[in-house]
Amino acid sequence: MASYSNVTIPSKIKAWLYAEHGNPVNVLTLDSDVRVPEIKEDQVLVKVVAAALNPVDAKRALGFFRDADSSPPIVPGYDVAGVVVKVGDQVKKFKIGDEVYGAVNEKSLDQDEVYGDINDKSLDRPKQHGTMAEYNAVEDRLLALKPKNLSFVEAASLPAAIETAYEGLERTRFSSGKSILVLGGAGGVGSLVIQLAKEVFGASRVAATSSTGKLDLLKSLGADSAIDYTKENFEDLSEKFDVVYDAVGQTESAIRAVKEGGSVVTVVGGVNPPAFKFVLASKGSILEKLNPFIESQKIKPVIDPRGTFSFSRVLEAFSYLGTGRVTGEIVIHSIP
């Protein structure tokens, strides 16, 4: 790993960006003449080493959040792992050379309100300059020190997904002794909900759904019951759950699988009572709280077998993201 303690920060950097909304594979271009972001008093400048792609990145490029989004040109990306190379005057938490990770927007989605990740209001006027770039300016409160046992690739895969998984569980008042069903247990958020429910919240029973080929993964993550959605309808099972965490957008079916008085949280699609929607939490304090579980390997990153792409292959990464077959997370690595 290169030393960044005496790095010379360039005035222009490489970044992927789009000037108009559309399929990211069609509208994204690599620009070598992007200005390095100026940091504010509460921000640090991070030399990006690795950055993850999430479904929200594709939706944002497609214009799903057009009415609340910043105006193009936009550099996509929420998750980052890298090294601090400059600190704002008010920053006390980090110093130059610190290895950090985080999600660069903050706000959440509760009922009719949207929450977010490195962007200060993730889905509500999020930052134009995301993490698909050589450098990123980030509020110090959105970052945490990178777990010592993780590579930059592993660390970059976690922030948006683990923060969303954790805060979604918090909002359902999930606690020790309760049962949970995770829809989409092999995805970025779902794979972490399984682990958090079991290892952090003390779930009495965790069930999760996936396709046939991913059932063993669910069990390895801690699921007591792995349900093959190609062969079983989870809503028809006699067993009902205290909480259903819907990471795939099946809220109507999810409601039929929850106990009376239980909770349904979804991060995809529309909602019907008693379900509520929550998207993209971003708080460095959550990462700090979970770092001990990560460093003790009770919580492990899940990265797709095909899911590490070089900076030059961002279009290929977005294309793979669009297949909907990703296991865990996709990470962009070897950023110049």
N, C-alpha and C positions, 0 to 999 in steps of 0.2 A: 504494500500500500504506500502510495506516494505521501511525502510530508507536505502539509499545507500551512505550516506555521509561518513561513515567510513567502507565501505565494504572491506572485504579481497578478493582480486581477486585471483582466483585459477590459477594454472599453466596449468591444463587440464580441458576441458569442454566437454559437449555433443553437437553434431552437426549431422545433416543429411547430407550425402554426397554420391556422386557416383564416382566410379573409372573408369567407361566406359560409353559411351553414349548409350542410349536406352530408352524405356518406363520408366518414373520415378518410376512407381509402381514396376517395376522389378529390377531396378538398384540402387535405393536409400537404404542405410542402416544407422542405428543409431549408431554412433561411440561415445564412452564415453572417448576416449583418444586423443582428438584433442587439440592442443596447442592453448592457448589464443593468438589472433593476437597482434603483437607488433604495437604500434602506432608510426606514424611519427610526425614531429614537427607541421604539420598543421591538425592533426587528433585528434579525441576524441575516447575513448573507451566507448561503450554504452552497458549497461546491457539490453539485449533485453527482453521486456515484451510482445510484440505482433509483428507479422510479417505477411504481406499479401502474398498471392500467386497470380500470374498473368499468363496469357497464355504464355508470353515470357519465364517464368520459365520452362514450359513443353517443349517448342520448343528448348530451349537451351539444356535441358537434352537429347532430341532426336537427337541432333547434327546438327540442322538447321544452326547454326552459327559456325560450327566446324573450318572452315578455319580462322576465326577471333577470336576464343575463346581462353581462357587460357587452359592450359593442365589440365586434371583431376589429382588428385581428386578435385572435385568441391562441395562446399556447396552452394545450390541454394538460391534464395531469393533476392529481390530488396528493398522491402518496410520494414521500421522498425519504431517502436515507443518504446522508452525506457528511461533509465536514464543514464546520463553521470557519469562515475565512475573514469575517468582519462582523463587528457587533455595534449596535446602536448605543447611544449615550446612556440610556436608561436600563440597558440589559445587565442584570446581575447574575442571571442563572447560568449563562454559558460564557465560554472564553474561546478565543481562536485556537483551533486544533481539536476541539471537542467533536466526537463522532455522535451524530444525532439522527433521530428519525421522527416522522410525524406526518400528519395530513394537513394540507395547507389552506383549508377553509374552515370556518366555524359557523354553525347554526344547525338547527335540527328540525325535524318534521313531526309535529304532534297534533293529532286531529287535522285541522285545516292549515296548520302552520308548518313551514318547511325549515328543516335544520340542515347544517352543512359541515365541510372539512378544510388544505393550506389556504384556501380562500377565506377571507374574513367573514363573508356571508355566502357560504358555499353555493347554494342555488338561488340566492337573492343578491344580485349584483356581485357574483364571484370575481376574483381577480382575473385580469386578462392574462397574466403571466403565470402559468402553471409549471409543472415539474418536468415536462418534456423539453428540457433545456439544460445547458451546462451549469447555470447558476440560478438560484431562486432566493427571493427575499421573503422571510417568514417571521411572523410574530413569535416571540420567544415562548409565549404561553401555549402555543400549538405543538411545541416540540418536547422531546425527552431525550436523555442520553440513550444511545443505542445499547441494547442488552449485550453484555460482553461475550456471550456465547454465540451470537448470531453474526453471520456475514452481512454485508450491506444488502445483498440480494434478498436474504431472508427477512431482514428488518424492513425493507421497503414494501414487502408483501403484506405487512400487518396493519398499519395505522387506521385507514378508513374502515376496513372490514372489522377489526377487533374493537374499535371504538363504537361502531354502529351495533355490533353484536352485544357488547357489554351494556351500553346505555338502553338498548331495547329491552334487555332483561331487567334492568333496574326499573324501567318505567312500568313493567308488568308486576313490580314488587315480588319478583321471583326470589325464593329463599329456600333454605335447607329443608329437605323432606318433600318438596313438591316435584311433580312429574311434568315433563315437557315433550312435545312432539316438534321436531324441526323439519320443515318442508324445504327440500333442497340442501340436504346435509353435506353434499360434496362440493358445494360452491364456496366462494370466498368468505361470505358472511356465515353461511350455515355450518361450515366446518369448524368455525371458531365458536359459534353458539354451543355446539355439542361439547366442546372442551371446557368452555367457561361454565356452562351449566353444571357440569360434573365436578370440575376441579376447584372452581372459585365459589360457586353458589351452593354446592352440596346437594344437587338434585338426587331424589330418591330413585328416579327412573328417567332415562333418556331414550326416546325413539326418534328415528330419522328416516327420511325417504331419499332414494336415489335410483338410478338405473341399475340394471343387473351387475354390470362390470365394476360398480363402485361400492358395493355392499361391504366388502372386506375393509375398505378404507373407513367407512362409518364405524365399524366395530373397533378398528385400531385407534380411532379418535375417542372412544369411550361410550359409543352408543350401546345400550343394552338390547335394543331391538332395531334391526336394519330392515326397512320395508322396501321391497321392490315395487316401485309405482307402475311398472309395466305389467305387473301380475296381480297387484292388490290395490283396492281403493281404500285408502287409509280412513276415509270418513265412514266406511261401513264396518270398521272394526268395533267390537264390543267395548274395548278399552277406550276410555276418554281421559283427557289430560287437563292438568291445572292451567297450563300455558301451551299455546301453539304459536311457534315463531315461523312465520311464512316468509321465506326468502325467494319465492318463485312466482308469487302473484296468484294464489289460489284461495283467496280470502273466503269466498262463499263456502267452499268445501271445508276450510279450516274451522269455521264456526261450528260445523256439525261434529267436529272432533274434540271440542273443548267441553270440560265439565260445566255444569250450571254454576255461575258465579266466577268462572275462570276468565282468562284474558287471551286475546289474539292480537299479536303485533305483526304487521306486514311492512316490508320495505319496497314492495313492488306493486304497482297498479292501484286500483280504486279500493275503497273500504266500505264496509257496511257494519253498523253497530252489532255486537259490542267490540268489533275490531277497531284498532286505531293504527295510524300510519306513522312511521318514523324513518327518516333517511339521513345518513351521513352525519353522525356526531363527530366533532373534532375537538378534543381537549388533550393537551399534553399531560394533564393531571391523571387522566385515565391510563395513559401509557406508563406513567410513573408508578401508579398503583399496581399495574399488572406486570411490571418488569420482574419482580421476584418470582412470579409463576413461570415466566418465560425463561429466566436464567436457571431455574431448577428443572426445566424441561417438562413441567406439568402442562404447559401450553406450547404447542409447536406450530410453526408456520406450515402451511400447505401450499406448495407451488406446483402448478401443472407440469406434468412430465415434458411437455413441449414449451413450457411457459416462460423461458428466459430467452429474450431476443436482444440483439445488439441495437445500439442507437440508430444505425442505418436501416434497421428492419422494422421500424415502428409501423409502417403501413401493413406489413405482414402480420404484425402483432394485433393490430386492429381488426384485420380480416379474420384472424382466428378467434378473437373475442366475439365477433359477430356470429359465429357458428352456434353459440349457446352451449357448447360442449366442454367448456373450460372446467377443470377440476382445481379448486382453490384459486390461486391468483396467477396473473401474468406479470412478469417483471422485465423492465428494460434495463440493461446493464451495459457496461463498457461505454459509458457516456464520456465523450472526449474531455 
